[in-house]
């Protein structure tokens, strides 16, 4: 497997050179979680992340990596703020549905 070769030939020697102890908390699994957290923080979709990680079920990805989405509350507030930023004169947004 490519992952095994990378782990043995590159990752573990890099940990040793940097003086970082080997273990699960510094292993390939932690690197995958870091990768997932960076993409989720950037707003990548769970479906796309699932494909990138090689998961067959986006639900599994969501259950596994939901805890890595600490800024989702902030993104939610910002999305709502953007929707109301135009005020009642905006052509689209939350007030459009009320103009019937």
Legacy VTK file of the C-alpha trace (Angstrom):
# vtk DataFile Version 3.0
C-alpha trace
ASCII
DATASET POLYDATA
POINTS 100 float
0.000 0.000 0.000
1.132 3.523 -0.769
0.088 4.655 2.715
2.311 2.052 4.375
5.312 2.992 2.250
4.762 6.705 2.912
4.404 6.021 6.627
7.604 3.953 6.811
9.779 5.926 4.391
8.669 9.517 4.986
6.319 10.131 7.907
8.045 8.175 10.695
11.543 9.416 9.741
10.184 12.987 9.699
8.740 12.507 13.202
12.068 11.103 14.409
14.037 13.993 12.863
11.701 16.538 14.457
11.873 14.798 17.830
8.128 14.130 17.842
7.210 10.904 19.611
5.615 8.199 17.516
2.098 7.175 18.378
-1.497 7.390 17.272
-1.729 11.062 18.249
1.082 11.861 15.784
0.431 9.182 13.188
-1.244 8.962 9.819
-4.673 8.863 11.454
-4.010 12.259 13.038
-2.818 13.566 9.672
-6.100 12.447 8.052
-8.071 14.228 10.775
-6.004 17.366 10.269
-6.690 17.216 6.528
-10.412 16.775 7.161
-10.525 19.627 9.682
-8.768 22.035 7.301
-11.212 21.241 4.495
-14.273 21.445 6.739
-13.125 24.768 8.180
-12.738 26.052 4.617
-16.374 25.137 3.945
-15.884 21.943 1.938
-18.975 19.753 1.792
-19.258 16.480 3.680
-20.002 14.703 0.385
-16.800 15.968 -1.241
-14.734 15.247 1.880
-16.154 11.736 1.966
-14.909 11.171 -1.578
-11.472 12.656 -0.815
-11.050 10.386 2.214
-12.207 7.307 0.310
-15.334 6.773 2.407
-18.233 5.097 0.629
-20.863 6.707 2.856
-20.982 10.482 3.476
-22.991 9.684 6.627
-19.952 7.887 8.042
-17.796 10.922 7.248
-20.311 13.212 8.940
-20.508 11.043 12.062
-16.717 10.739 12.226
-15.719 14.337 11.566
-18.583 16.486 12.899
-16.514 17.332 15.973
-13.967 18.951 13.648
-16.424 21.667 12.618
-15.967 24.228 15.424
-16.592 27.263 13.227
-19.918 26.064 11.809
-21.799 28.241 14.313
-19.806 31.278 13.183
-20.451 30.473 9.499
-24.164 30.134 10.246
-24.301 33.566 11.899
-22.354 35.109 9.026
-24.696 33.560 6.430
-27.757 34.956 8.196
-26.094 38.356 8.562
-25.306 38.403 4.822
-28.913 37.490 3.984
-30.223 40.470 5.959
-27.437 42.886 5.008
-29.381 44.254 2.017
-32.367 45.226 4.151
-35.970 45.129 2.949
-35.146 46.697 -0.463
-33.112 43.667 -1.608
-34.450 41.786 -4.669
-33.819 38.419 -3.118
-33.383 36.922 0.306
-35.703 36.281 3.237
-38.101 39.157 2.454
-38.795 38.091 -1.147
-41.189 35.308 -0.116
-43.316 37.817 1.819
-43.922 40.063 -1.219
-46.809 37.979 -2.601
LINES 1 101
100 0 1 2 3 4 5 6 7 8 9 10 11 12 13 14 15 16 17 18 19 20 21 22 23 24 25 26 27 28 29 30 31 32 33 34 35 36 37 38 39 40 41 42 43 44 45 46 47 48 49 50 51 52 53 54 55 56 57 58 59 60 61 62 63 64 65 66 67 68 69 70 71 72 73 74 75 76 77 78 79 80 81 82 83 84 85 86 87 88 89 90 91 92 93 94 95 96 97 98 99
